[in-house]
């Protein structure tokens, strides 16, 4: 999104984008990114099946089509609590293509009492979102939980932050389902059909890889571990035009052809500059003529917006200011 320098204009556009994101999550279509339905029988997932591992001392294996972590390693008091240093808290395995706005779904069977989960937006080795479930030990910064707790982490530049947690038990004698999605900074998670979290991240992480996660959870003791039956990762397509949001040049307005006549990266259908660069006066609807040349005047105001995608902003000046009042509280709400 390309925005002019006027700070109020930038503020309005950020708020409008957040509202569009919140309204689109429930209705977004999905497009397959990658998935695994049969892990086979392998001595190691890392390398053998193209997975990337974060903790060399704790390999992941597969047996009878299911994947599982092996050791019961945890972070000691001597270890640095930062992520991305190859310690036990980095026990993720990643695969597939880079996803920004998307979701991961897995079916798991956890007979251990420690942490199993999924990661998304994993980039640089030390930044990612983690949805985990534990009945005992947990990775930093959380220490100790009541039996049966779901946890939502945000890790950036190696520093972990607990965004939310909720008491919920998994069935250790049945297969369980986890779904975790990120769409325009809105994080939603559910387990076994029950919604766990909906959190707004006003500074969402960059796109990245997705995968599995385990902490102090493995088969080394011979009697407990977490098994994974399948992994399914999808892109979101908010406007249902068949183009994933990550690649869509007009995310909230259907434009299957992705036409971009002026080549500025914004589709014709939502480009305020499209058709304006004629050198002729343009009637903006507010009684003021504006000469074309890459900018447009917001009706009812004097804010110049340059090249931004305002696909859903077709209202009058008065409705725009009404929207601003409604969105103010949402923009400044604390991350839940």
N, C-alpha and C positions, 0 to 999 in steps of 0.2 A: 504494500500500500504506500503510495507516494503522496506526501502531505506537504502543504505550504508551510511557511515558517511561522505564521501567526499562531501563538500558543493556544488561543481559545479555539481556533479551528481544529488543531490537533486534539484538544480535549474532547470536542464534540465527536470527532471521528472515532476515537478510541471507545467512547461510551456506546456509540452506535454499533461498532463491531462486536462489543461484548453482548449487547442485546441480541444481535443476530446469531451469535454463537449459542447463547442460552436457548433461544427459540428453536434452533435447528437441530440440537442434539437428539431430541426424541424422534425426529422425522427423517434423519439422515439415512440414505441408502448406504450399503457397504459393497466394496469391491475387494475381491480376494488379493492378498499380498503374497502369502505363502502359508504352508501348513504341513504337518506331519501326522499321519494317522497310524503309521506302523514304524516303530523304532528298530525293529528287527532284533538281532542278537549281536552285540558288539562289545569288545573289550573297553572301548572308550568312545563316547559321543564326539569328543573334541578331535577333530581331524578326520575320523572315519566317516562321519556323516556331515561334515562341513560346519560343525558347531565351533564357536569360539569360547574358550573358558577363561575365567578370571582368577581361579585359585588352583594352581598346578598340583597341590598336595591332596586335592579332593576330587578325583575323577568321577565323571558320571558314566554309567553303563546302561546297557539295555538288555532286556531278557524277555522273550516271548512277546515282543512288540511293544513293551513298556520301558520307559526310561526311569532311572533312579540314581540318586547320589549315594556315595559309598561310605564316607567317614563321618565321625561325630565330632568334628573339630569346631572349636569356638575361639574367640579372641581372648587372649590372656591379658592380664593387667600390664604386661610389658609391651604389648603391641600398640602401635599408633592407631587411634580410633578413626583415622581418615580412610575413606574408601579409595580404591584404585591403586593400592600398594601391594596387592597380591596376597593379603591375609585371608583368614577364614570368613570374614564378613564379605569378601568379594566372590563368594561361591555362586556365580551365575554362569549359565551357558546360553549363548546368543546365536541367532541364525537369521537367515532371510534378508530381505531388503530393508532399507531405511524407511521408516514411517514417521510422519509428523502427527496428522490428525487420523487416528485409527484406534483399533481395539485388539486385544488378545483374549482368547478363550481357551481354557484347558480343563480337562477332567483329571482329578487326582484322588489318590487313596493314601491317606497318611496314618500310619500306625505308630509313628514317633510322637513325642510330646513337644517337639521343637518346631522351628520355623520352616514353612514351605511357602513359596509365592511365585509371582511373575513380575517381570520388569518390562518397561516400555520406555521409549525415548532415551535409550542408553547410548551415550556418545562420549568419546574421549576417555572411556574407562572409569570415569569418576563422576558422571552426571547422569541421573536417571530417575524415573518414578518406580516405586516398589509397592505392590499390593501383596501383603503377606498375612499368614495365619499362624498363630502359635498357641501352645498350651503351657509353655515353660520359658525357655531361654529365647532371647531376641537379639538381633544385631544392634549396635550402637545407633542412636544415642539412648534407646530404650533399654532399661535393665529390669527384667522380671515383669511378668504379666500374670493376671488371674487366668486360670485355665479356660481356654476357649476365647481368644481375642483376635480380631482382625485389626491390622495396622496399615496405615497409608503413609508412606515416606516420600519425601522429596530430597534427593541428594544432588548437590551442585558443588563442583570443584572439590569433591571429596568430603564435604561436610553434610551429614545427614540431619534431617529435620522431620519430626513426626507431625504430620498435618492433621491426623485424626485417628481415633481408635474406637472400637466397638466390641462389646461382648457378644460373641456368637460362636457356638460350638459346631465343629464338623463331625460327621459320622465316621468314626474310625473303622467301621465294618462295611461301609458302602462307598461307592464312588461319589465324589463331590465335584461341583462345577464352580469355576471362578471366571468372571468376565470383568475386564478392566479396560476402560476407554478414556482417551484424551481427545478433546475436540475444541479447538480455539481457546485453550486455557481452562476448559471445564473438565474436571476429572470425576468420573462416575464409576463406582465399583459395586459388584453384587456377588453373592455366593448362594448357590442353590436357589436362585430365583428371588432372593431377598436383597433389597437395596441396602448397601452398607454405607456408602459415602457419596456426597456430591459436593465438591470443593472447587472454588474458583481460584485459579492461580493467575494473578495479574501480570506475571512475568514468566510465561511458560517456557519450559526447556526446549532446546532445539530438537529437531527430528533425530531419530536414532534407531538402533536395533531393538528387537524384542526377544524375550526368552524366559527361561526358568530360573528359579532361585531357591537355595536351601541354606540354612544356617544351623550348625550343630544337629544336623538331621541326616542320618545315613545308615547303611546296612552293615557297617563294620562290626557291630555287636552281634549281628546275626539274627536279631529278632525284631527289628523295627526300622522302618524307613518310609519315604514317600515315593509312590509310584505314579507316573504320568502316562495316561493312555493316549492322549492326542494334544496337539497344539494347532490352533487356527488363528491366523492374524489377517486383519482386513484394514483397508483404507476406508475413510469416510468420503461420501459424495453427498454433500448437503443439498445441492440443488437437483440431484437425481438426473443429471444429464449424461451420465456414463463416464465422466472424467473425474478422477479422484481429486479431492480438495488440494492435496499436496502439489498437483500439477495444473489445477484449474485457474485460468487467467481471469475468471469472473465467478468466484466461489459460490455466491448466493443467488445467481441468476442463470437459468439453464442456457447454455450456449455450446451445444455439442460440437459445432464446427470450430470453436476456439478462435474465431476470426479476430485478428488484431491488425487492422490496416495500417496504423501508424507505427507499429513495431515497438510500442513502449512497455509491453508485458501486461497490459490491461486490455481485456477483451472489448471489442466494439460495443457490446451490449451494455456495459457498465462503465465505459470510459467517458468522463465528462468532457474530455478534450476532443472526442471523436466528432468530426464534422464541423468543429468550431474554427479550425485554423485556416480560414478563408480570406482573412484580411477585411471582411465586411463586418459592419456593426451587428452585434448579436443582442436580441431583446431578451433580457433575463427575467422579465416579468415584474420587476420592481420599479419600472419607470426610468431605469438608467440603462443606456446603451453601453455595451462593453465590446471593444474590438477584440476579435479572436486572436489567438496566438499562444495557446497552451494554458489558459487559466479560465475559470468561470466564477461569477459572483454568486454567492449563496443568496437565494431570494429572501428579502426581508432583512438583510444585514450587509456588512461591508467587509466580510472575511473572504480573502482570496484563497482558494483551494487549488493546488496544482497537481494534476495527474492522479488523484486518489480514486479508488474504486468505491463509489457510493451507490451500489446497486439497488439498495432498498430505501434510499432517501428521496422519495418523490413527493413528500408532503409540503404544505405551505410553510412560510416562516413561522407563523404562530404555532403550528403543530410541532415544528422542530424544537422551539423553546419549551413547549410542554413536555416533549420527550426528554430534553435535558434535565428538567426538574425531576422527572420520574427516575432518571438514571443516576442522578447524583449520589443518592444513598448507596446504590449498588456498586458504583465505581470505587467508593471509599470504604466499603465494608471490609472488615478484617478477614484474612484467609481463615476459613473455618477449619 
